[in-house]
Amino acid sequence: MERTAEIKYYLVVNGVIDRSVSYETAKEVRRAAKNIKAENLSIAVEKFTRDFFEI
C-alpha cells in the first residue's frame, strides 16, 4: 500500500473560502494575504490523503 498526502492552502476573506486560487506552501499564502485589504482574513488548510492498493 502506498499513501500520498496533498496539502492546499486557501485564503478566507470575510468568512468565505476563496477557492479560485490555491497555494502550495504556507509561505506563498502568507505573502498573498499581505496584498489583500479585508476586514476579516484568515487561511484555510486542506489535507487530502490517498491510499493506493496493489491488486
Contacts in CASP RR format, 6 or more apart in sequence:
PFRMAT RR
TARGET T0000
AUTHOR 0000-0000-0000
METHOD contacts of the structure
MODEL  1
MERTAEIKYYLVVNGVIDRSVSYETAKEVRRAAKNIKAENLSIAVEKFTR
DFFEI
1 51 0 8 1.000
1 52 0 8 1.000
1 53 0 8 1.000
1 54 0 8 1.000
2 51 0 8 1.000
2 52 0 8 1.000
3 49 0 8 1.000
3 50 0 8 1.000
3 51 0 8 1.000
3 52 0 8 1.000
4 49 0 8 1.000
4 50 0 8 1.000
4 52 0 8 1.000
5 47 0 8 1.000
5 48 0 8 1.000
5 49 0 8 1.000
5 50 0 8 1.000
6 47 0 8 1.000
6 48 0 8 1.000
6 49 0 8 1.000
6 50 0 8 1.000
7 24 0 8 1.000
7 45 0 8 1.000
7 46 0 8 1.000
7 47 0 8 1.000
7 48 0 8 1.000
8 22 0 8 1.000
8 23 0 8 1.000
8 24 0 8 1.000
8 45 0 8 1.000
8 46 0 8 1.000
8 48 0 8 1.000
9 22 0 8 1.000
9 23 0 8 1.000
9 24 0 8 1.000
9 25 0 8 1.000
9 26 0 8 1.000
9 28 0 8 1.000
9 29 0 8 1.000
9 43 0 8 1.000
9 44 0 8 1.000
9 45 0 8 1.000
9 46 0 8 1.000
10 17 0 8 1.000
10 18 0 8 1.000
10 19 0 8 1.000
10 21 0 8 1.000
10 22 0 8 1.000
10 23 0 8 1.000
10 29 0 8 1.000
10 43 0 8 1.000
10 44 0 8 1.000
10 46 0 8 1.000
11 17 0 8 1.000
11 18 0 8 1.000
11 21 0 8 1.000
11 29 0 8 1.000
11 32 0 8 1.000
11 33 0 8 1.000
11 36 0 8 1.000
11 41 0 8 1.000
11 42 0 8 1.000
11 43 0 8 1.000
11 44 0 8 1.000
12 18 0 8 1.000
12 40 0 8 1.000
12 41 0 8 1.000
12 42 0 8 1.000
12 43 0 8 1.000
12 44 0 8 1.000
13 36 0 8 1.000
13 38 0 8 1.000
13 40 0 8 1.000
13 41 0 8 1.000
14 38 0 8 1.000
14 39 0 8 1.000
14 40 0 8 1.000
14 41 0 8 1.000
15 40 0 8 1.000
15 42 0 8 1.000
17 44 0 8 1.000
21 32 0 8 1.000
23 29 0 8 1.000
23 32 0 8 1.000
26 43 0 8 1.000
29 43 0 8 1.000
30 43 0 8 1.000
33 41 0 8 1.000
33 43 0 8 1.000
END
